[in-house]
Amino acid sequence: MEKDLDLINRGDRKARVEFFDHGNGFYSFEETEEAVDDHPQLGPLTYWRSSHLSGLYASRAAAERDARSMIPWLRAVDAPEL
């Protein structure tokens, strides 16, 4: 079962990266961004859209290293205490 380990928000809180422990020795991450669709009958609808889904990593540290190398805004955010 996948367990959410950590959530890092971009400064404007319109994007975030979540790190997951898959419970089998593997880890991954996903970047999501706030998206807005204009629905003709309902008006604007806001939701989270996946913008990057990683592969699997042998450690949480390896997943974070790769996330920071791929996601520009994440490089400017301090690393959380693990």
Secondary structure, 3 states (H helix, E strand, C coil): CCEEEEEEECCCCCEEEEEEECCCCCEEEEEEEEEEEEECCCEEEEEEEEEEECCCECCHHHHHHHHHHHCHHHHCCCCCCC
